[in-house]
Amino acid sequence: MNTILAKAHSFEAESNLVLVAKNLDDIPKSFLQKNEIDFVKQQIQNKNEIIALNRFPNWIFILIQKEEEDADKRCENYRRNGTKIVEQANQLKLEKLVLVDELKSKAEMMTLAEGMALANYQFLKYMTKELDEKKNSLQRIEIHSDLVEEAEVMELMMVLKGNETARTLVNEPLAYLSAEKFSEEIVKLLSSTNAKVEVLNKKKIEALKMGGLLAVNRGSIDPPTFTIIEWKPQNAKNKKPFVFVGKGVVYDTGGVNIKPGDYMNDMKSDMAGAAAVAGALFSIAKNELPFYVVGLIPATDNRPDGNAYVPDDILTMFDGTTVEVKNTDAEGRLILADALAYAKKYEPELVINLATLTGSAQRAIGHYGMAAMENKATAEFKNLEKSGYRTHERLAHFPFWEEYEKELESPIADIKNLGGANAGMITAGKFLAHFTDYPFIHLDIAGVAFLDKKDHYKPQGATGVGVRLLYDFIKSKL
């Protein structure tokens, strides 16, 4: 991990501290000298929430955040202020910070540490020049609080590792991360847990007649994979599993309908849904949450080589549905359809699908949340929404009216893979829902999975979105 989290049972006088309080009076007078108190008072009057004091052998950061009644917003503000502290700490070349809880609130201290660790992530694998100068100095964050248990700090660190790993996988270029390599990385990630991982190779996928995954892969020289992650603890509270399905297009050229201009940039991120599923399953299994959870990850690249599938092709999917291809750049839904149909074998309690599926989702809500739809899952959708607000990985609920199904009608097949010009994120979701007969939630993460510029603790590049959301959703059932 980029950042180690730990519980501090004590700290030395020369430690670099972050004092967290509701107001200045909450901070013991022994921490500050009179001239420092006067300075802090002036900074508070100037509405500065973070005040840095240079003790010369060490630094003290004082965080006095403005009041916010809504608990979720308050915690998000702590994450964002944590980002600002991390930025200052790295500028000052500090290696360790101790967070001192004068606030007497577990949630705020944990989200502050979470925001700091998320903000400290870097992907420097391919940097060769001035690496020492570019690398963040901050290595360790310790939490000094009577309310925070050591086990809770370790739990948070495993969730953050799941997010960090998802970010790194998405940031990797296709030259490194083919579908087979992606599956290898998932096996490696889950090897430190008791989860079961099975990787189906091309021959097994052919035997299963997964026509969507095989069609998208036809233009590639690299074979597809279908990875199954199963976390089924003996003390599981649910007999029917929660199933997470992630789109794993490791690179999307658009196929024969090749993406024009700059639209192909950053398409290494088209497997962000699959990375989120892998990261979430790792965190759930590593922290041994007592729930039966399955992850399904179909993976391939989408290229326009000699035998690539083309518009007007008719595909036969895993469940026997025939699909008329209208656009080869609507490939993600084809590989997901096979996975969603495969999920029926588990008789799942709920299936949640994550995918960088449509540009229309990004255009609709930008990078502020996910376009979300549900079918037969009203109560669970509300629970997922609550997790979205707690983690600030929010859901924008779109309608799923049956009229949208008409846009997918084909004159020569059971269904076509593309709707009309409008509401593309909904018709794409409707295509997926065709292959389900269970409670289903679809999350289009196209706008939030990969950013052009930094957004607080979310870096430029991959965000790992979905990992913290899914983990919170499962944990909330305890």
Disulfide bonds with the S-S distance in Angstrom:
none
